[in-house]
């Protein structure tokens, strides 16, 4: 009889231990780990330096933002100081050399990777020179003419009536050249040829025209004055 009671006691003890262990494991597995989710993104086309704001839940858990496979932004603000509903990051500057379409993704809880946007367009606006000069009046061959503007450093060729002429100097805001030699008084239109992301040999016509006067040698000038 005592032996039966002993066995029953052991059985009950083992059952209670197993019940306790199983219930403990269940409680551990039921721990609610916060998950980050993104509900909205303001735009899918951005430029370098522009802000991107993501809104959703538990945004404070995000530690990294990925622009494609090669560009990563670390969120350095302490987690306790972050907004739970939104996250704003800035598109990296001096990284994208041309317009690109890349996936935008985030990392949260240090291990979970979430793709926010499959195709984010990072747009690089083409550099287009401008001029603030309007040509006018009469000049003589060899006179220095100055054209002012912006982004003139990308100009590759200068044309006078579609014939290439030599530039004397060039920088981002100014180009100088000599008025061409002529056999008779000639009116010229000046065209700037440049290359940019839209293609090579783009053209920009400088407003106005100049008239290059034929230089009459002193001997001929004396003859005409008789």
VOGU-790161 format. One record per residue (C-alpha): x, y, z. Coordinates in pm, whole numbers, padded with zeros to 5 digits. Layout:
N
<u: X&v: Y&w: Z>
...
***
This chain:
226
<u: 00000&v: 00000&w: 00000>
<u: 00281&v: 00235&w: 00089>
<u: 00451&v: 00149&w: -00238>
<u: 00138&v: 00247&w: -00435>
<u: 00111&v: 00579&w: -00248>
<u: 00481&v: 00647&w: -00319>
<u: 00437&v: 00583&w: -00692>
<u: 00125&v: 00802&w: -00702>
<u: 00313&v: 01084&w: -00528>
<u: 00602&v: 01064&w: -00778>
<u: 00359&v: 01058&w: -01070>
<u: 00176&v: 01364&w: -00939>
<u: 00503&v: 01549&w: -00882>
<u: 00628&v: 01475&w: -01234>
<u: 00292&v: 01583&w: -01380>
<u: 00300&v: 01913&w: -01190>
<u: 00659&v: 01980&w: -01301>
<u: 00576&v: 01913&w: -01664>
<u: 00266&v: 02131&w: -01642>
<u: 00474&v: 02413&w: -01493>
<u: 00745&v: 02381&w: -01757>
<u: 00499&v: 02369&w: -02045>
<u: 00303&v: 02667&w: -01917>
<u: 00628&v: 02858&w: -01868>
<u: 00732&v: 02787&w: -02226>
<u: 00393&v: 02896&w: -02353>
<u: 00422&v: 03227&w: -02167>
<u: 00768&v: 03286&w: -02317>
<u: 00642&v: 03217&w: -02668>
<u: 00349&v: 03449&w: -02619>
<u: 00569&v: 03754&w: -02547>
<u: 00446&v: 04038&w: -02769>
<u: 00750&v: 04179&w: -02956>
<u: 00668&v: 04518&w: -03114>
<u: 00681&v: 04522&w: -03495>
<u: 00741&v: 04828&w: -03712>
<u: 00508&v: 04888&w: -04006>
<u: 00497&v: 05164&w: -04266>
<u: 00151&v: 05275&w: -04376>
<u: 00237&v: 05573&w: -04594>
<u: 00523&v: 05732&w: -04785>
<u: 00488&v: 06089&w: -04911>
<u: 00642&v: 06044&w: -05258>
<u: 00822&v: 05796&w: -05479>
<u: 01027&v: 06055&w: -05671>
<u: 01289&v: 06255&w: -05484>
<u: 01607&v: 06455&w: -05541>
<u: 01932&v: 06444&w: -05341>
<u: 01897&v: 06640&w: -05017>
<u: 01519&v: 06611&w: -05018>
<u: 01334&v: 06482&w: -04709>
<u: 01138&v: 06155&w: -04711>
<u: 00882&v: 06106&w: -04435>
<u: 00754&v: 05758&w: -04352>
<u: 00452&v: 05714&w: -04127>
<u: 00331&v: 05401&w: -03952>
<u: 00360&v: 05217&w: -03622>
<u: 00664&v: 05170&w: -03396>
<u: 00880&v: 05378&w: -03625>
<u: 01120&v: 05432&w: -03335>
<u: 01237&v: 05071&w: -03379>
<u: 01395&v: 05150&w: -03720>
<u: 01773&v: 05171&w: -03701>
<u: 01875&v: 05181&w: -04069>
<u: 01734&v: 05301&w: -04400>
<u: 01860&v: 05153&w: -04728>
<u: 01865&v: 05323&w: -05069>
<u: 01928&v: 05019&w: -05287>
<u: 02209&v: 04782&w: -05195>
<u: 02494&v: 05028&w: -05163>
<u: 02369&v: 05327&w: -04963>
<u: 02278&v: 05299&w: -04595>
<u: 02167&v: 05569&w: -04352>
<u: 02206&v: 05496&w: -03980>
<u: 01941&v: 05646&w: -03753>
<u: 02159&v: 05794&w: -03479>
<u: 01891&v: 05966&w: -03270>
<u: 01849&v: 05776&w: -02940>
<u: 01550&v: 05545&w: -02963>
<u: 01385&v: 05705&w: -02660>
<u: 01383&v: 06041&w: -02841>
<u: 01228&v: 05917&w: -03165>
<u: 00872&v: 05961&w: -03284>
<u: 00671&v: 05638&w: -03276>
<u: 00447&v: 05732&w: -03571>
<u: 00685&v: 05891&w: -03824>
<u: 01044&v: 05891&w: -03944>
<u: 01207&v: 06154&w: -04166>
<u: 01531&v: 06088&w: -04353>
<u: 01714&v: 06287&w: -04619>
<u: 01822&v: 06154&w: -04957>
<u: 02205&v: 06142&w: -04956>
<u: 02380&v: 06412&w: -05155>
<u: 02694&v: 06370&w: -05368>
<u: 02620&v: 05999&w: -05403>
<u: 02385&v: 05969&w: -05699>
<u: 02557&v: 06085&w: -06018>
<u: 02258&v: 06019&w: -06244>
<u: 01887&v: 05945&w: -06210>
<u: 01836&v: 05600&w: -06056>
<u: 01548&v: 05378&w: -05952>
<u: 01624&v: 05188&w: -05630>
<u: 01427&v: 05000&w: -05363>
<u: 01383&v: 05179&w: -05030>
<u: 01398&v: 04952&w: -04724>
<u: 01435&v: 04978&w: -04346>
<u: 01583&v: 04765&w: -04070>
<u: 01399&v: 04741&w: -03738>
<u: 01463&v: 04549&w: -03416>
<u: 01818&v: 04511&w: -03552>
<u: 01724&v: 04202&w: -03758>
<u: 01401&v: 04259&w: -03950>
<u: 01427&v: 04392&w: -04307>
<u: 01119&v: 04566&w: -04450>
<u: 01090&v: 04694&w: -04809>
<u: 00897&v: 05021&w: -04802>
<u: 00905&v: 05104&w: -05174>
<u: 01010&v: 04873&w: -05457>
<u: 01089&v: 05160&w: -05695>
<u: 01206&v: 05490&w: -05553>
<u: 01322&v: 05730&w: -05825>
<u: 01615&v: 05950&w: -05723>
<u: 01602&v: 06223&w: -05985>
<u: 01913&v: 06414&w: -06089>
<u: 01814&v: 06733&w: -06270>
<u: 02021&v: 06793&w: -06584>
<u: 02267&v: 07083&w: -06572>
<u: 02156&v: 07341&w: -06830>
<u: 02361&v: 07658&w: -06885>
<u: 02189&v: 07996&w: -06901>
<u: 02299&v: 08334&w: -07031>
<u: 02229&v: 08680&w: -06895>
<u: 02392&v: 08854&w: -07194>
<u: 02207&v: 09000&w: -07491>
<u: 02442&v: 09070&w: -07782>
<u: 02413&v: 09400&w: -07969>
<u: 02614&v: 09671&w: -08143>
<u: 02918&v: 09676&w: -08362>
<u: 03267&v: 09543&w: -08288>
<u: 03590&v: 09503&w: -08478>
<u: 03776&v: 09178&w: -08546>
<u: 03983&v: 09081&w: -08242>
<u: 03766&v: 09272&w: -07994>
<u: 03702&v: 09069&w: -07674>
<u: 03336&v: 08982&w: -07622>
<u: 03209&v: 08851&w: -07288>
<u: 02908&v: 08625&w: -07230>
<u: 02786&v: 08589&w: -06872>
<u: 02548&v: 08333&w: -06721>
<u: 02539&v: 08015&w: -06513>
<u: 02693&v: 07668&w: -06558>
<u: 02890&v: 07793&w: -06858>
<u: 03177&v: 07563&w: -06761>
<u: 03002&v: 07270&w: -06935>
<u: 03013&v: 07450&w: -07271>
<u: 03239&v: 07257&w: -07506>
<u: 03225&v: 07464&w: -07825>
<u: 03146&v: 07821&w: -07928>
<u: 02996&v: 07891&w: -08269>
<u: 02954&v: 08213&w: -08468>
<u: 02700&v: 08158&w: -08746>
<u: 02753&v: 07781&w: -08698>
<u: 03130&v: 07807&w: -08745>
<u: 03347&v: 07711&w: -08448>
<u: 03551&v: 07989&w: -08289>
<u: 03811&v: 07978&w: -08013>
<u: 03721&v: 08066&w: -07655>
<u: 03970&v: 08291&w: -07479>
<u: 03855&v: 08193&w: -07128>
<u: 03578&v: 07993&w: -06965>
<u: 03440&v: 07936&w: -06615>
<u: 03099&v: 07871&w: -06460>
<u: 02979&v: 08231&w: -06497>
<u: 03170&v: 08377&w: -06792>
<u: 03300&v: 08298&w: -07139>
<u: 03514&v: 08535&w: -07347>
<u: 03609&v: 08518&w: -07713>
<u: 03751&v: 08738&w: -07988>
<u: 03532&v: 08874&w: -08264>
<u: 03620&v: 08681&w: -08581>
<u: 03799&v: 08821&w: -08882>
<u: 03567&v: 08925&w: -09169>
<u: 03606&v: 09038&w: -09530>
<u: 03296&v: 09252&w: -09507>
<u: 03063&v: 09379&w: -09236>
<u: 02902&v: 09063&w: -09098>
<u: 02624&v: 09002&w: -08846>
<u: 02683&v: 08706&w: -08614>
<u: 02463&v: 08484&w: -08399>
<u: 02657&v: 08315&w: -08117>
<u: 02566&v: 07959&w: -08012>
<u: 02691&v: 07764&w: -07712>
<u: 02735&v: 07386&w: -07754>
<u: 02734&v: 07178&w: -07434>
<u: 02700&v: 06822&w: -07303>
<u: 02481&v: 06712&w: -07012>
<u: 02281&v: 06411&w: -06892>
<u: 02026&v: 06468&w: -07168>
<u: 02290&v: 06409&w: -07435>
<u: 02583&v: 06561&w: -07619>
<u: 02594&v: 06865&w: -07847>
<u: 02303&v: 07047&w: -07686>
<u: 02262&v: 07403&w: -07816>
<u: 02192&v: 07736&w: -07648>
<u: 02164&v: 08044&w: -07868>
<u: 02277&v: 08367&w: -07703>
<u: 02005&v: 08632&w: -07744>
<u: 02077&v: 08916&w: -07985>
<u: 02344&v: 08957&w: -08251>
<u: 02670&v: 09143&w: -08304>
<u: 02797&v: 09305&w: -08619>
<u: 03166&v: 09267&w: -08688>
<u: 03290&v: 09559&w: -08899>
<u: 03554&v: 09505&w: -09162>
<u: 03874&v: 09686&w: -09068>
<u: 03990&v: 09911&w: -09351>
<u: 04369&v: 09942&w: -09370>
<u: 04501&v: 10303&w: -09341>
<u: 04607&v: 10308&w: -09707>
<u: 04263&v: 10204&w: -09824>
<u: 04098&v: 10441&w: -09580>
<u: 04299&v: 10733&w: -09729>
<u: 04192&v: 10624&w: -10075>
<u: 03824&v: 10621&w: -09979>
<u: 03850&v: 10966&w: -09821>
<u: 03974&v: 11126&w: -10150>
***
